[in-house]
Every structure is written in C-alpha cells, then in structure tokens.
C-alpha cells in the first residue's frame, strides 16, 4: 500500500493479477469467503435432523433461530466477499479520490459490522451446542456439522477483524498529494487552466514601444 490514493496508484495503472492475489487483503478476503461457505453449507446440509417424523429440528438445541442466523450471515458474507473482491480488483482504475474514499469507508463499515455479527454468531452457536442433549442427535447426526460451523464462525471473526484492520489502514493512508492535485481530489479529473499566465511570459500591449519613442522624443517648447 505504497503511494497513491488510499493504497493505490494513479488510475489507469496496469493490472497485475499475481501481485493482486499476493496482497494480504486479497488473501484474507478469500479466506473469509471460504469460511462463510463452510458455515452455511454445514448447517444447510447437516444442520437439521429428522427424528422419525416430517419435522426437521436444528441440531443446535432444536433452536431454529441458531441455524437461521448462521445460514443468513454466512450467505451474506459469501456475496459480500465477492463484491469487495471485485472492487479491490478495479480499485486502481477508479480516478476519483472521493469514490475511492467511499469504497474504503464501505469496506471498513461492513467489515467491522460483520466482525461483530460473526462474534455474536460464534457465541450463539457455541452456547446452543453446549446445552444440546446428545439424546436429540441419533447416532451423533449433525454433530460434525455443528462443530464445523462453530469453529469456522470463530475463524471468520479473526478474518473479518483482519479485513477491518486493512480497511482502516487504507483509510488512514488517505490521498497522496504528490500524485493527485486538489482538483482531482474534488472531481477526479485533471485540473483546468485558471487563465493566469506566468509573469515571464507577459507581453506588453501593442503600440507601447511607439508611445515610449514618441514620449522620449518630445521636448517642451521654450518660453
């Protein structure tokens, strides 16, 4: 994150996929994407059990709210990671520093919120699993899925906290005034000429030399 505005250089710089994939922010975001898949997929596939009737019960103490919560934040995190990965990819192409600032603030706010929601989800799922009776799980059906959802919810707390930190660093980095003028900060376009010329290029008005010649050759008549 050297130079440029909010961690990226001037707009139009060449895209290097290898360097992009090696960025810590990209790695953490991909991990967050994978963690979200594990959480909601585990609950959807094996998070519900059927005890000899048509009614499905959530493995987390038969509390459907726990399953619904894990699935919801997992799916939303899944799509959010795709969105922000796309924005990260095209971030250097954004010419307006104001737009870059909005993207970074959006990343910071969402990452901070999802860090909190994943922490709540981890505590919620762990609490419900602790009070779940093994008698409600025939042959430990769904136990592995429940443990996986809890474990990767905790990993998601760490990964989204890392994304929050990286977004905060980009926000603190701000705009590099050596690369962007004030007009670029406001509009995202190169500044227009103000019409003020340098004093060295100033030219005297026409007929000035003639006037000087006439003035210097004029003599007062004697009285």
Protein Blocks (a to p, Z undefined) as FASTA:
>chain_A
ZZhjehiacehiacdfklmmmpmklmmmmmmmmmmmmmmmmmmmmmpccehiabdcdfeg
oiaklmmmmmmmmmmmmmmmmmmmmmmmmmmmpmblklmmmmmmmmmmmmmmmmmmmmmm
mmmmmmmmmmpcfklmgghioklmmmmmmmmmmmmmmmmmmmmmmmmmmmmnmpafklpc
fklmmnopacddehiacfklpccdehklmmmmmmmmpccddZZ
